[in-house]
Amino acid sequence: MPSQEKIQEIQFLEQNLQNLLLQKQAFQIELTETASALKEIEASTEDIFKIIGQIMIKTDKKKMNAELSEKQKFFELRLKTIDKQESILTEKLEKLRDELMKEMKTK
């Protein structure tokens, strides 16, 4: 692969990695908020309410706990997937950069 193609591939991979990191950050925030909500539900002895659109409705504590637990599992799974993708992209980037540096040294 010629140097110019490698440079373009590196730029493409860097952009993909940046997008992936933004997604990861968003999912980490959601996971933190979900975990916090689960703690609050467990600690609460009061009625539990759920916001749907622009209204707040009373909901069953067990049902809400189950919903949030499922949501938490989803975010954890999604983050594992993103971590794997991040590792693959980072590895490809490092390999291409090394190849490019070797080419530049030999010129």
C-alpha positions, 0 to 999 in steps of 0.5 A: 500500500503506497504511503498516501493510501496509508495516510488516508487510511490512518485518517479514516481510522482516527475519525472512526476511533474518535466517533467510537470514543464519543459513543463510549462516553455517552454510554458511560454517562448513561450507565452511571445515571442508570446505576445511580437511579438503581441505588436511589430506588433501592434506598427509597421507601417512598413511591417511585415515579417515571418520567414519560415524555412530559408527564410523571407517572407512579410506577411499581418499584420492582418493575422499575428496578427490573427495567433499569437493571435491563438497561444497565446490562445493555449499556455494559454489553454495549461498552464491552463491544465498543472496547473491543472495537476500540482495541481493534482500531487502535491496533490497526492504527499502530500497525499502519503508523509503524509501516508508514514510519518505516517507509519514510525512514527508508526514503 
